[in-house]
Amino acid sequence: MREARAGGRAPRYIAVEGPIGAGKTTLARRLASTLGHETLLEQAAENPFLEEFYRHRARNALATQLHFLFQRVRQLDTLRQTDLFSAGCIADFLIEKDRLFARLNLDANEHNLYEMIYERLVRSAPRPDLVIYLQAPVDVLHERIQRRGVAVEQLIERRYLEQLNECYSQFFHFYDDAPLLIVNAAAIDFANDEKHYTELVAYLLNVRPGRHYFNPTFF
C-alpha cells in the first residue's frame, strides 16, 4: 500500500456500508472526528415499524421499507440544502442500498410500488466521492449483534442475516457508481486497533477511481 502523499485530502463525501453488525456507524463516527467532517447516520430507532418487521417480515416489510426510504431521502435533502457536503460528510448508509432491502423483503406487487416511489424520490441523490464496504461473515455479524444487545436487533434471525449478506455481496460485485474500498471487517478492528485505523486514514488521502481492497501491512 502506498503511503499518503503530502498535501493529500480525504474525500468530501464518504459513505460507509455493509450489513447489520459490520461496524458502519462506529467507523463513520471515528472518521468524521478525525477528518473534521459532519456525520449523516441512519436513524433506525425512529422507524416505528422495525420491531414488528423483525417479528413478521412479510406482513410489515412495505411499511418498514418506505419509512426508511422517506427518512434517508429527507436526510440527504437536508444536507444538500445546508451545503454540508462542501464541508465534508461521513454517512453510514448509501441510498442505493435501499433497493437491496426492497428486493429481499417485498413481494412482486409491493416491489413494483416501491420502485415507482424510489424512482421519483431518488433522481437527484448526491453521489459519494468514496464508498467503504465492510465485509464480514455471518458468524461475526451475529456475534456482534448479540454482544451489543440492542433489543430490537435480538429478533433478527440468522437466516435473514445470511440472505442479507449475500445481497450485499451481489450488490457490490456490480457497483461502479463511485470509487469503492472493500474492507474485511472481520479481520480489521478500526475501533480498537490504532494501527489499522491510522493506515486507513492515510489511504483515504489518496483515493483513486475504481475498486480497491484495504489490506494493512501489519497483520
Secondary structure, DSSP 8 states (H G I E B T S, - for coil): -----TT----SEEEEE-STTS-HHHHHHHHHHHHT-EEE---GGG-TTHHHHHHSHHHHHHHHHHHHHHHHHHHHHHHHHHTHHHH-EEES--TTHHHHHHHHH--HHHHHHHHHHHHHHSTT----SEEEEEE--HHHHHHHHHHH--GGGGG--HHHHHHHHHHHHHHHHH--SS-EEEEETTT--TTT-HHHHHHHHHHHTT--SSEEEE--TT-
